[in-house]
């Protein structure tokens, strides 16, 4: 391998490592969802149900 090819591979590996770190952070943030109490889970289900029924205000309508 030539020096230029090695540099390209190193940059690609570095990019993949960065992407994996981002994915890991997103997974860790999502994992908090599993720690909801039963009451919190009911609240989330109620909110989702209201959204499906159209009982919400769009962000743009607030301002």
mmCIF file of the N, C-alpha and C atoms, coordinates in Angstrom:
data_MODEL
# 
_entry.id   MODEL 
# 
loop_
_atom_site.group_PDB 
_atom_site.id 
_atom_site.type_symbol 
_atom_site.label_atom_id 
_atom_site.label_alt_id 
_atom_site.label_comp_id 
_atom_site.label_asym_id 
_atom_site.label_entity_id 
_atom_site.label_seq_id 
_atom_site.pdbx_PDB_ins_code 
_atom_site.Cartn_x 
_atom_site.Cartn_y 
_atom_site.Cartn_z 
_atom_site.occupancy 
_atom_site.B_iso_or_equiv 
_atom_site.pdbx_formal_charge 
_atom_site.auth_seq_id 
_atom_site.auth_comp_id 
_atom_site.auth_asym_id 
_atom_site.auth_atom_id 
_atom_site.pdbx_PDB_model_num 
ATOM 1   N N  . UNK A 1 1  ? 0.835   -1.187 0.000  1.00 0.00 ? 1  UNK A N  1 
ATOM 2   C CA . UNK A 1 1  ? 0.000   0.000  0.000  1.00 0.00 ? 1  UNK A CA 1 
ATOM 3   C C  . UNK A 1 1  ? 0.873   1.242  0.000  1.00 0.00 ? 1  UNK A C  1 
ATOM 4   N N  . UNK A 1 2  ? 0.385   2.225  -0.691 1.00 0.00 ? 2  UNK A N  1 
ATOM 5   C CA . UNK A 1 2  ? 1.113   3.482  -0.746 1.00 0.00 ? 2  UNK A CA 1 
ATOM 6   C C  . UNK A 1 2  ? 0.692   4.358  0.421  1.00 0.00 ? 2  UNK A C  1 
ATOM 7   N N  . UNK A 1 3  ? 1.481   5.383  0.686  1.00 0.00 ? 3  UNK A N  1 
ATOM 8   C CA . UNK A 1 3  ? 1.215   6.290  1.800  1.00 0.00 ? 3  UNK A CA 1 
ATOM 9   C C  . UNK A 1 3  ? -0.143  6.977  1.651  1.00 0.00 ? 3  UNK A C  1 
ATOM 10  N N  . UNK A 1 4  ? -0.513  7.362  0.455  1.00 0.00 ? 4  UNK A N  1 
ATOM 11  C CA . UNK A 1 4  ? -1.788  8.016  0.211  1.00 0.00 ? 4  UNK A CA 1 
ATOM 12  C C  . UNK A 1 4  ? -2.975  7.104  0.515  1.00 0.00 ? 4  UNK A C  1 
ATOM 13  N N  . UNK A 1 5  ? -2.826  5.835  0.147  1.00 0.00 ? 5  UNK A N  1 
ATOM 14  C CA . UNK A 1 5  ? -3.891  4.877  0.422  1.00 0.00 ? 5  UNK A CA 1 
ATOM 15  C C  . UNK A 1 5  ? -4.054  4.650  1.915  1.00 0.00 ? 5  UNK A C  1 
ATOM 16  N N  . UNK A 1 6  ? -2.954  4.614  2.618  1.00 0.00 ? 6  UNK A N  1 
ATOM 17  C CA . UNK A 1 6  ? -2.988  4.421  4.074  1.00 0.00 ? 6  UNK A CA 1 
ATOM 18  C C  . UNK A 1 6  ? -3.690  5.602  4.741  1.00 0.00 ? 6  UNK A C  1 
ATOM 19  N N  . UNK A 1 7  ? -3.387  6.801  4.288  1.00 0.00 ? 7  UNK A N  1 
ATOM 20  C CA . UNK A 1 7  ? -4.038  7.984  4.851  1.00 0.00 ? 7  UNK A CA 1 
ATOM 21  C C  . UNK A 1 7  ? -5.543  7.958  4.606  1.00 0.00 ? 7  UNK A C  1 
ATOM 22  N N  . UNK A 1 8  ? -5.936  7.539  3.427  1.00 0.00 ? 8  UNK A N  1 
ATOM 23  C CA . UNK A 1 8  ? -7.368  7.439  3.107  1.00 0.00 ? 8  UNK A CA 1 
ATOM 24  C C  . UNK A 1 8  ? -8.040  6.420  4.022  1.00 0.00 ? 8  UNK A C  1 
ATOM 25  N N  . UNK A 1 9  ? -7.405  5.278  4.203  1.00 0.00 ? 9  UNK A N  1 
ATOM 26  C CA . UNK A 1 9  ? -7.964  4.251  5.090  1.00 0.00 ? 9  UNK A CA 1 
ATOM 27  C C  . UNK A 1 9  ? -8.059  4.750  6.523  1.00 0.00 ? 9  UNK A C  1 
ATOM 28  N N  . UNK A 1 10 ? -7.035  5.466  6.983  1.00 0.00 ? 10 UNK A N  1 
ATOM 29  C CA . UNK A 1 10 ? -7.052  6.000  8.347  1.00 0.00 ? 10 UNK A CA 1 
ATOM 30  C C  . UNK A 1 10 ? -8.202  6.994  8.526  1.00 0.00 ? 10 UNK A C  1 
ATOM 31  N N  . UNK A 1 11 ? -8.429  7.842  7.525  1.00 0.00 ? 11 UNK A N  1 
ATOM 32  C CA . UNK A 1 11 ? -9.548  8.802  7.592  1.00 0.00 ? 11 UNK A CA 1 
ATOM 33  C C  . UNK A 1 11 ? -10.885 8.078  7.604  1.00 0.00 ? 11 UNK A C  1 
ATOM 34  N N  . UNK A 1 12 ? -11.012 7.060  6.787  1.00 0.00 ? 12 UNK A N  1 
ATOM 35  C CA . UNK A 1 12 ? -12.267 6.302  6.749  1.00 0.00 ? 12 UNK A CA 1 
ATOM 36  C C  . UNK A 1 12 ? -12.513 5.583  8.075  1.00 0.00 ? 12 UNK A C  1 
ATOM 37  N N  . UNK A 1 13 ? -11.495 4.990  8.631  1.00 0.00 ? 13 UNK A N  1 
ATOM 38  C CA . UNK A 1 13 ? -11.628 4.318  9.934  1.00 0.00 ? 13 UNK A CA 1 
ATOM 39  C C  . UNK A 1 13 ? -12.006 5.325  11.008 1.00 0.00 ? 13 UNK A C  1 
ATOM 40  N N  . UNK A 1 14 ? -11.389 6.475  10.973 1.00 0.00 ? 14 UNK A N  1 
ATOM 41  C CA . UNK A 1 14 ? -11.705 7.522  11.935 1.00 0.00 ? 14 UNK A CA 1 
ATOM 42  C C  . UNK A 1 14 ? -13.158 7.959  11.795 1.00 0.00 ? 14 UNK A C  1 
ATOM 43  N N  . UNK A 1 15 ? -13.629 8.085  10.567 1.00 0.00 ? 15 UNK A N  1 
ATOM 44  C CA . UNK A 1 15 ? -15.020 8.468  10.309 1.00 0.00 ? 15 UNK A CA 1 
ATOM 45  C C  . UNK A 1 15 ? -15.976 7.395  10.836 1.00 0.00 ? 15 UNK A C  1 
ATOM 46  N N  . UNK A 1 16 ? -15.657 6.137  10.602 1.00 0.00 ? 16 UNK A N  1 
ATOM 47  C CA . UNK A 1 16 ? -16.490 5.041  11.093 1.00 0.00 ? 16 UNK A CA 1 
ATOM 48  C C  . UNK A 1 16 ? -16.524 5.046  12.622 1.00 0.00 ? 16 UNK A C  1 
ATOM 49  N N  . UNK A 1 17 ? -15.384 5.277  13.250 1.00 0.00 ? 17 UNK A N  1 
ATOM 50  C CA . UNK A 1 17 ? -15.336 5.337  14.713 1.00 0.00 ? 17 UNK A CA 1 
ATOM 51  C C  . UNK A 1 17 ? -16.225 6.459  15.241 1.00 0.00 ? 17 UNK A C  1 
ATOM 52  N N  . UNK A 1 18 ? -16.186 7.612  14.599 1.00 0.00 ? 18 UNK A N  1 
ATOM 53  C CA . UNK A 1 18 ? -17.015 8.753  15.010 1.00 0.00 ? 18 UNK A CA 1 
ATOM 54  C C  . UNK A 1 18 ? -18.491 8.412  14.878 1.00 0.00 ? 18 UNK A C  1 
ATOM 55  N N  . UNK A 1 19 ? -18.862 7.772  13.759 1.00 0.00 ? 19 UNK A N  1 
ATOM 56  C CA . UNK A 1 19 ? -20.252 7.386  13.542 1.00 0.00 ? 19 UNK A CA 1 
ATOM 57  C C  . UNK A 1 19 ? -20.708 6.361  14.584 1.00 0.00 ? 19 UNK A C  1 
ATOM 58  N N  . UNK A 1 20 ? -19.849 5.424  14.923 1.00 0.00 ? 20 UNK A N  1 
ATOM 59  C CA . UNK A 1 20 ? -20.192 4.432  15.945 1.00 0.00 ? 20 UNK A CA 1 
ATOM 60  C C  . UNK A 1 20 ? -20.394 5.097  17.311 1.00 0.00 ? 20 UNK A C  1 
ATOM 61  N N  . UNK A 1 21 ? -19.582 6.092  17.625 1.00 0.00 ? 21 UNK A N  1 
ATOM 62  C CA . UNK A 1 21 ? -19.748 6.823  18.882 1.00 0.00 ? 21 UNK A CA 1 
ATOM 63  C C  . UNK A 1 21 ? -21.094 7.550  18.905 1.00 0.00 ? 21 UNK A C  1 
ATOM 64  N N  . UNK A 1 22 ? -21.481 8.147  17.776 1.00 0.00 ? 22 UNK A N  1 
ATOM 65  C CA . UNK A 1 22 ? -22.775 8.827  17.692 1.00 0.00 ? 22 UNK A CA 1 
ATOM 66  C C  . UNK A 1 22 ? -23.929 7.841  17.866 1.00 0.00 ? 22 UNK A C  1 
ATOM 67  N N  . UNK A 1 23 ? -23.818 6.694  17.222 1.00 0.00 ? 23 UNK A N  1 
ATOM 68  C CA . UNK A 1 23 ? -24.861 5.670  17.349 1.00 0.00 ? 23 UNK A CA 1 
ATOM 69  C C  . UNK A 1 23 ? -24.957 5.196  18.787 1.00 0.00 ? 23 UNK A C  1 
ATOM 70  N N  . UNK A 1 24 ? -23.824 4.979  19.416 1.00 0.00 ? 24 UNK A N  1 
ATOM 71  C CA . UNK A 1 24 ? -23.805 4.528  20.806 1.00 0.00 ? 24 UNK A CA 1 
ATOM 72  C C  . UNK A 1 24 ? -24.468 5.552  21.717 1.00 0.00 ? 24 UNK A C  1 
ATOM 73  N N  . UNK A 1 25 ? -24.201 6.828  21.500 1.00 0.00 ? 25 UNK A N  1 
ATOM 74  C CA . UNK A 1 25 ? -24.815 7.880  22.305 1.00 0.00 ? 25 UNK A CA 1 
ATOM 75  C C  . UNK A 1 25 ? -26.324 7.882  22.125 1.00 0.00 ? 25 UNK A C  1 
ATOM 76  N N  . UNK A 1 26 ? -26.786 7.691  20.902 1.00 0.00 ? 26 UNK A N  1 
ATOM 77  C CA . UNK A 1 26 ? -28.225 7.657  20.639 1.00 0.00 ? 26 UNK A CA 1 
ATOM 78  C C  . UNK A 1 26 ? -28.876 6.455  21.301 1.00 0.00 ? 26 UNK A C  1 
ATOM 79  N N  . UNK A 1 27 ? -28.204 5.321  21.271 1.00 0.00 ? 27 UNK A N  1 
ATOM 80  C CA . UNK A 1 27 ? -28.732 4.124  21.928 1.00 0.00 ? 27 UNK A CA 1 
ATOM 81  C C  . UNK A 1 27 ? -28.819 4.347  23.428 1.00 0.00 ? 27 UNK A C  1 
ATOM 82  N N  . UNK A 1 28 ? -27.784 4.942  24.015 1.00 0.00 ? 28 UNK A N  1 
ATOM 83  C CA . UNK A 1 28 ? -27.788 5.205  25.449 1.00 0.00 ? 28 UNK A CA 1 
ATOM 84  C C  . UNK A 1 28 ? -28.917 6.151  25.829 1.00 0.00 ? 28 UNK A C  1 
ATOM 85  N N  . UNK A 1 29 ? -29.176 7.160  25.001 1.00 0.00 ? 29 UNK A N  1 
ATOM 86  C CA . UNK A 1 29 ? -30.277 8.080  25.273 1.00 0.00 ? 29 UNK A CA 1 
ATOM 87  C C  . UNK A 1 29 ? -31.612 7.364  25.182 1.00 0.00 ? 29 UNK A C  1 
ATOM 88  N N  . UNK A 1 30 ? -31.758 6.487  24.215 1.00 0.00 ? 30 UNK A N  1 
ATOM 89  C CA . UNK A 1 30 ? -33.005 5.760  24.030 1.00 0.00 ? 30 UNK A CA 1 
ATOM 90  C C  . UNK A 1 30 ? -33.249 4.774  25.165 1.00 0.00 ? 30 UNK A C  1 
ATOM 91  N N  . UNK A 1 31 ? -32.188 4.230  25.719 1.00 0.00 ? 31 UNK A N  1 
ATOM 92  C CA . UNK A 1 31 ? -32.317 3.226  26.765 1.00 0.00 ? 31 UNK A CA 1 
ATOM 93  C C  . UNK A 1 31 ? -33.069 3.774  27.975 1.00 0.00 ? 31 UNK A C  1 
ATOM 94  N N  . UNK A 1 32 ? -33.050 5.071  28.175 1.00 0.00 ? 32 UNK A N  1 
ATOM 95  C CA . UNK A 1 32 ? -33.766 5.667  29.295 1.00 0.00 ? 32 UNK A CA 1 
ATOM 96  C C  . UNK A 1 32 ? -35.258 5.421  29.203 1.00 0.00 ? 32 UNK A C  1 
ATOM 97  N N  . UNK A 1 33 ? -35.762 5.155  28.017 1.00 0.00 ? 33 UNK A N  1 
ATOM 98  C CA . UNK A 1 33 ? -37.188 4.891  27.831 1.00 0.00 ? 33 UNK A CA 1 
ATOM 99  C C  . UNK A 1 33 ? -37.605 3.638  28.596 1.00 0.00 ? 33 UNK A C  1 
ATOM 100 N N  . UNK A 1 34 ? -36.730 2.673  28.698 1.00 0.00 ? 34 UNK A N  1 
ATOM 101 C CA . UNK A 1 34 ? -37.050 1.422  29.376 1.00 0.00 ? 34 UNK A CA 1 
ATOM 102 C C  . UNK A 1 34 ? -37.191 1.602  30.881 1.00 0.00 ? 34 UNK A C  1 
ATOM 103 N N  . UNK A 1 35 ? -36.733 2.706  31.415 1.00 0.00 ? 35 UNK A N  1 
ATOM 104 C CA . UNK A 1 35 ? -36.745 2.920  32.848 1.00 0.00 ? 35 UNK A CA 1 
ATOM 105 C C  . UNK A 1 35 ? -37.988 3.670  33.319 1.00 0.00 ? 35 UNK A C  1 
ATOM 106 N N  . UNK A 1 36 ? -39.003 3.775  32.476 1.00 0.00 ? 36 UNK A N  1 
ATOM 107 C CA . UNK A 1 36 ? -40.218 4.474  32.856 1.00 0.00 ? 36 UNK A CA 1 
ATOM 108 C C  . UNK A 1 36 ? -41.013 3.633  33.859 1.00 0.00 ? 36 UNK A C  1 
ATOM 109 N N  . UNK A 1 37 ? -41.647 4.317  34.785 1.00 0.00 ? 37 UNK A N  1 
ATOM 110 C CA . UNK A 1 37 ? -42.548 3.623  35.710 1.00 0.00 ? 37 UNK A CA 1 
ATOM 111 C C  . UNK A 1 37 ? -43.826 3.282  34.968 1.00 0.00 ? 37 UNK A C  1 
ATOM 112 N N  . UNK A 1 38 ? -44.661 2.476  35.573 1.00 0.00 ? 38 UNK A N  1 
ATOM 113 C CA . UNK A 1 38 ? -45.927 2.116  34.934 1.00 0.00 ? 38 UNK A CA 1 
ATOM 114 C C  . UNK A 1 38 ? -46.783 3.361  34.693 1.00 0.00 ? 38 UNK A C  1 
ATOM 115 N N  . UNK A 1 39 ? -46.787 4.275  35.650 1.00 0.00 ? 39 UNK A N  1 
ATOM 116 C CA . UNK A 1 39 ? -47.559 5.509  35.503 1.00 0.00 ? 39 UNK A CA 1 
ATOM 117 C C  . UNK A 1 39 ? -47.040 6.334  34.331 1.00 0.00 ? 39 UNK A C  1 
ATOM 118 N N  . UNK A 1 40 ? -45.714 6.432  34.214 1.00 0.00 ? 40 UNK A N  1 
ATOM 119 C CA . UNK A 1 40 ? -45.122 7.190  33.110 1.00 0.00 ? 40 UNK A CA 1 
ATOM 120 C C  . UNK A 1 40 ? -45.449 6.538  31.766 1.00 0.00 ? 40 UNK A C  1 
ATOM 121 N N  . UNK A 1 41 ? -45.425 5.198  31.728 1.00 0.00 ? 41 UNK A N  1 
ATOM 122 C CA . UNK A 1 41 ? -45.771 4.496  30.498 1.00 0.00 ? 41 UNK A CA 1 
ATOM 123 C C  . UNK A 1 41 ? -47.220 4.778  30.108 1.00 0.00 ? 41 UNK A C  1 
ATOM 124 N N  . UNK A 1 42 ? -48.137 4.823  31.090 1.00 0.00 ? 42 UNK A N  1 
ATOM 125 C CA . UNK A 1 42 ? -49.532 5.142  30.809 1.00 0.00 ? 42 UNK A CA 1 
ATOM 126 C C  . UNK A 1 42 ? -49.655 6.556  30.260 1.00 0.00 ? 42 UNK A C  1 
ATOM 127 N N  . UNK A 1 43 ? -48.891 7.488  30.838 1.00 0.00 ? 43 UNK A N  1 
ATOM 128 C CA . UNK A 1 43 ? -48.921 8.872  30.355 1.00 0.00 ? 43 UNK A CA 1 
ATOM 129 C C  . UNK A 1 43 ? -48.459 8.953  28.905 1.00 0.00 ? 43 UNK A C  1 
ATOM 130 N N  . UNK A 1 44 ? -47.396 8.228  28.578 1.00 0.00 ? 44 UNK A N  1 
ATOM 131 C CA . UNK A 1 44 ? -46.881 8.226  27.208 1.00 0.00 ? 44 UNK A CA 1 
ATOM 132 C C  . UNK A 1 44 ? -47.937 7.649  26.269 1.00 0.00 ? 44 UNK A C  1 
ATOM 133 N N  . UNK A 1 45 ? -48.562 6.546  26.665 1.00 0.00 ? 45 UNK A N  1 
ATOM 134 C CA . UNK A 1 45 ? -49.601 5.939  25.840 1.00 0.00 ? 45 UNK A CA 1 
ATOM 135 C C  . UNK A 1 45 ? -50.777 6.896  25.650 1.00 0.00 ? 45 UNK A C  1 
ATOM 136 N N  . UNK A 1 46 ? -51.142 7.629  26.702 1.00 0.00 ? 46 UNK A N  1 
ATOM 137 C CA . UNK A 1 46 ? -52.238 8.594  26.610 1.00 0.00 ? 46 UNK A CA 1 
ATOM 138 C C  . UNK A 1 46 ? -51.894 9.721  25.635 1.00 0.00 ? 46 UNK A C  1 
ATOM 139 N N  . UNK A 1 47 ? -50.679 10.212 25.725 1.00 0.00 ? 47 UNK A N  1 
ATOM 140 C CA . UNK A 1 47 ? -50.227 11.280 24.819 1.00 0.00 ? 47 UNK A CA 1 
ATOM 141 C C  . UNK A 1 47 ? -50.245 10.786 23.372 1.00 0.00 ? 47 UNK A C  1 
ATOM 142 N N  . UNK A 1 48 ? -49.730 9.576  23.146 1.00 0.00 ? 48 UNK A N  1 
ATOM 143 C CA . UNK A 1 48 ? -49.719 9.024  21.790 1.00 0.00 ? 48 UNK A CA 1 
ATOM 144 C C  . UNK A 1 48 ? -51.139 8.846  21.269 1.00 0.00 ? 48 UNK A C  1 
ATOM 145 N N  . UNK A 1 49 ? -52.037 8.415  22.128 1.00 0.00 ? 49 UNK A N  1 
ATOM 146 C CA . UNK A 1 49 ? -53.436 8.249  21.738 1.00 0.00 ? 49 UNK A CA 1 
ATOM 147 C C  . UNK A 1 49 ? -54.054 9.586  21.352 1.00 0.00 ? 49 UNK A C  1 
ATOM 148 N N  . UNK A 1 50 ? -53.785 10.628 22.129 1.00 0.00 ? 50 UNK A N  1 
ATOM 149 C CA . UNK A 1 50 ? -54.309 11.959 21.823 1.00 0.00 ? 50 UNK A CA 1 
ATOM 150 C C  . UNK A 1 50 ? -53.762 12.475 20.497 1.00 0.00 ? 50 UNK A C  1 
ATOM 151 N N  . UNK A 1 51 ? -52.504 12.199 20.239 1.00 0.00 ? 51 UNK A N  1 
ATOM 152 C CA . UNK A 1 51 ? -51.900 12.636 18.976 1.00 0.00 ? 51 UNK A CA 1 
ATOM 153 C C  . UNK A 1 51 ? -52.586 11.933 17.806 1.00 0.00 ? 51 UNK A C  1 
ATOM 154 N N  . UNK A 1 52 ? -52.835 10.631 17.958 1.00 0.00 ? 52 UNK A N  1 
ATOM 155 C CA . UNK A 1 52 ? -53.508 9.878  16.887 1.00 0.00 ? 52 UNK A CA 1 
ATOM 156 C C  . UNK A 1 52 ? -54.906 10.420 16.634 1.00 0.00 ? 52 UNK A C  1 
ATOM 157 N N  . UNK A 1 53 ? -55.555 10.915 17.684 1.00 0.00 ? 53 UNK A N  1 
ATOM 158 C CA . UNK A 1 53 ? -56.905 11.467 17.557 1.00 0.00 ? 53 UNK A CA 1 
ATOM 159 C C  . UNK A 1 53 ? -56.897 12.903 17.029 1.00 0.00 ? 53 UNK A C  1 
ATOM 160 N N  . UNK A 1 54 ? -55.716 13.458 16.855 1.00 0.00 ? 54 UNK A N  1 
ATOM 161 C CA . UNK A 1 54 ? -55.601 14.817 16.327 1.00 0.00 ? 54 UNK A CA 1 
ATOM 162 C C  . UNK A 1 54 ? -55.684 15.890 17.398 1.00 0.00 ? 54 UNK A C  1 
ATOM 163 N N  . UNK A 1 55 ? -55.569 15.513 18.653 1.00 0.00 ? 55 UNK A N  1 
ATOM 164 C CA . UNK A 1 55 ? -55.642 16.474 19.757 1.00 0.00 ? 55 UNK A CA 1 
ATOM 165 C C  . UNK A 1 55 ? -54.243 17.014 20.066 1.00 0.00 ? 55 UNK A C  1 
ATOM 166 N N  . UNK A 1 56 ? -53.763 17.873 19.190 1.00 0.00 ? 56 UNK A N  1 
ATOM 167 C CA . UNK A 1 56 ? -52.462 18.495 19.409 1.00 0.00 ? 56 UNK A CA 1 
ATOM 168 C C  . UNK A 1 56 ? -52.418 19.830 18.685 1.00 0.00 ? 56 UNK A C  1 
ATOM 169 N N  . UNK A 1 57 ? -51.430 20.639 19.054 1.00 0.00 ? 57 UNK A N  1 
ATOM 170 C CA . UNK A 1 57 ? -51.205 21.925 18.404 1.00 0.00 ? 57 UNK A CA 1 
ATOM 171 C C  . UNK A 1 57 ? -49.850 21.866 17.729 1.00 0.00 ? 57 UNK A C  1 
ATOM 172 N N  . UNK A 1 58 ? -49.813 22.248 16.478 1.00 0.00 ? 58 UNK A N  1 
ATOM 173 C CA . UNK A 1 58 ? -48.544 22.239 15.749 1.00 0.00 ? 58 UNK A CA 1 
ATOM 174 C C  . UNK A 1 58 ? -47.615 23.308 16.317 1.00 0.00 ? 58 UNK A C  1 
ATOM 175 N N  . UNK A 1 59 ? -46.344 23.049 16.270 1.00 0.00 ? 59 UNK A N  1 
ATOM 176 C CA . UNK A 1 59 ? -45.337 23.976 16.776 1.00 0.00 ? 59 UNK A CA 1 
ATOM 177 C C  . UNK A 1 59 ? -45.469 25.342 16.112 1.00 0.00 ? 59 UNK A C  1 
ATOM 178 N N  . UNK A 1 60 ? -45.707 25.329 14.808 1.00 0.00 ? 60 UNK A N  1 
ATOM 179 C CA . UNK A 1 60 ? -45.809 26.589 14.062 1.00 0.00 ? 60 UNK A CA 1 
ATOM 180 C C  . UNK A 1 60 ? -46.997 27.429 14.535 1.00 0.00 ? 60 UNK A C  1 
ATOM 181 N N  . UNK A 1 61 ? -48.040 26.770 15.032 1.00 0.00 ? 61 UNK A N  1 
ATOM 182 C CA . UNK A 1 61 ? -49.218 27.478 15.490 1.00 0.00 ? 61 UNK A CA 1 
ATOM 183 C C  . UNK A 1 61 ? -49.001 28.172 16.836 1.00 0.00 ? 61 UNK A C  1 
ATOM 184 N N  . UNK A 1 62 ? -47.996 27.777 17.564 1.00 0.00 ? 62 UNK A N  1 
ATOM 185 C CA . UNK A 1 62 ? -47.738 28.352 18.874 1.00 0.00 ? 62 UNK A CA 1 
ATOM 186 C C  . UNK A 1 62 ? -47.150 29.754 18.791 1.00 0.00 ? 62 UNK A C  1 
ATOM 187 N N  . UNK A 1 63 ? -46.409 30.025 17.729 1.00 0.00 ? 63 UNK A N  1 
ATOM 188 C CA . UNK A 1 63 ? -45.701 31.299 17.641 1.00 0.00 ? 63 UNK A CA 1 
ATOM 189 C C  . UNK A 1 63 ? -46.130 32.124 16.460 1.00 0.00 ? 63 UNK A C  1 
# 
